[in-house]
């Protein structure tokens, strides 16, 4: 009996200490969405259960190891206990009840984070190797950064151009895969403004190829006024850049993900930089050199596999066949400005 | 050269074979490409095959595995050449960037595997039967270590062949992990950079190849290790002379060898960037390596299916007299549960891989959304095996824990029947939980709920095991030699892995945890606790039975005390960064996240585990010839194998065994588990 009392007390002590430790360890990112509140609540319940079970098994294990260890020279056998059906039923049925409760709470939490607000702001997400781009149909704007107003649910309608990707902002907790050939949805209500200059990041959470690690965009949760201002600014820029080929080209390069791989400032990346590209001579894999003129650039945009720049054999660029001739001319006009 | 010891001769030939293979590869590449490329992939494949063949040639001469490898090389060429000829005839492209085209490599790989089996002699008796010749029931195995390098029908030799192959593969998989863990020690890319180049891959691609191969090579290694334990132990524990189908048993082992080679060749043939899961459409766009990966796993899968079949037949038909179901050693129950899964679920991963292979080879749109296919379908097929597969890994390990605890606690296994049934329970529930890997996949929203319930249910039979272990320890007379240390380490580590399961099972929390390092930490916990620790315990425990010598206790304890704390640090560190937002399978992370220190610690812990395993390997190979002689019932066990001499005699028991009592009645005076009868 004495053993049981000591072990019982130790279990409670160790369980409490474990939980306090887990709680103090700050193991989660900022709680920036309504969904995060529900998820963190359930994670916390999990942490309580984990702490208790951790102690429930390890305390008697270590207690036995210390108290019931074989003394030197002792060759006797242990007590002949073969089992106890009532005890077995107890430790089957009680966990079963706990499991059903947890599953119920899990369902409840799932229902909570799936709640639909019919007024949600719709945002289209286009994912491709290795970039995200966002379209706001209500305002007719496109962006490669993600801006949303605080305290308002948004619904993502997500499509992929090539392989499976996944939309995940750790601060918002929830994630959803983006499967080619269909539209997947995700609803999130941000509740916290991002600190100025420290945007969150949406990252691709499903392995999508060589540069998977570098597939991300910045996420800004702003006040409704700031959001309206941002929308207006983008609409103005769109209107203005629509007037010049260079402007349209820049917008197209962002929307089609070109700038995810091609840098515009000459920095090393997984694809050749566009900086000072126009008019330069380019070394190709077959040993020849090509002059980067309009014809070469247009061919490389439509048929990227035809002439591959030496050193970049291994990264596949998708064909930009969705672009028409004028759009390609716009992009080339934009590349010309990068010098 | 004949004066050298075989092992030195073999290593010398390994180097020479590597060089010859390399030169051949560079030559072939130059022939086709017109330029000399010293890091081209073909030279890698040829070095691998050349050095493996030369190594075994030096070790054992031209027989057994050497012959198999030579046949495999020739078979690969013949198969690939056949397809190339047909393609030339049809006016299709005949040579690709990896010398042969993709269809040629795949067919060559297939023919090579069959040629290997033919060369090594796995078909020999079946050929003779087909011709109407009779063969002896048992073949006389050659004396000495050479018997391990050719086809043997003895379950103990096959068990050791499996175990050693498993250790080799896990060593290779571990080395891959060390390479990419080194890259992860700090943010930004250090050596696997975009200018790095190996086997036609840049740093990022090479990272993905290593990370993907680490997963699958480890899985293949674990499957072979499981088969090793089951093959060596099960017939011995149930008092049988051998497995039910010895030839099928040999075939099951030998098909895994060319399979493993195919899997490794993926590293050289362009690699692949899909992770071990091989999800399409990414896997339909990967380099040629993915085909070698699919084909290799396909072959190893055969080993698993046929091994499961054999074990079930053995336990059903060949138990000793009086060994009723509830007097079976508990490990055998675990082996049955595992075998049910491998016999009935492995087909699904084979098929899912085959469908992607066909999509690539014959342009069939199984998983192509634009042609009525569905990429998510693949995930269902894949996880229908790959979730139960983790129970294939851990059930035998948990069986080892339950088997060894009573020996070192000197008490009966608490609630034997409940523990036995919990293994079956885990196996059966394991079939109903696969979609919990797909909570974020775009699966129907409501379908996620039943899978949450079924997944949480797994904790019930698992809990029964934990409670039984603790109750077994309670009021025992506990001693802690090396095998017992690994048993206890296994319980603790598996507890960590198990307790981190439920947060990943409840859907909403999993939407945060899915595809993060938390999951990586969680499953490394379950696999180390459920497989790696018990596997080491089993080796330390039964090594004297296999060799007649003991492994060093001192080195064994050193192994344990380095590995256990390092592993705990590693798994906790992984879970921490995962919770904070670190994705899985990325070669680089942003310094801004502040994970550098935790990753550095993880890498150091990984190195320590690697070092501890190196100590184990030294202990293993050194003790074979120099260990302390072990005689009699070393651990004072009730199990029948310890009542006969070590190493185990060829046909196990000269006298038939009769079971006259309960297997784990330690502490019951005058009780006996088995008796030897003379009425053979």
Interface residues (C-beta under 8 A of the other chain):
Chain A: X3 X25 X27 X28 X29 X35 X38 X39 X42 X43 X46 X49 X50 X53 X54 X57 X58 X60 X61 X64 X65 X68 X69 X70 X74 X76 X77 X78 X79 X80 X81 X82 X83 X84 X87 X88 X91 X92 X95 X96 X99 X100 X102 X103 X105 X106 X107 X109 X110 X112 X113 X114 X162 X163 X164 X166 X168 X170 X171 X173 X174 X175 X176 X177 X179 X180 X181 X182 X184 X201 X203 X204 X205 X206 X207 X208 X209 X210 X211 X212 X213 X214 X268 X269 X270 X287 X311 X313 X314 X315 X316
Chain B: X35 X194 X195 X200 X201 X202 X204 X205 X208 X273 X274 X275 X277 X279 X281 X282 X285 X368 X369 X370 X374 X375 X376 X409 X410 X411 X412 X414 X415 X416 X417 X418 X440 X441 X442 X445 X448 X449 X452 X453 X456 X457 X459 X460 X463 X464 X466 X467 X469 X470 X471 X473 X474 X475 X476 X477 X478 X479 X480 X488 X491 X492 X495 X499 X500 X502 X503 X505 X506 X507 X508 X509 X511 X512 X514 X515 X516 X576 X579 X580 X581 X583 X584 X585 X586 X587 X588 X589 X590 X662 X665 X666 X667 X668
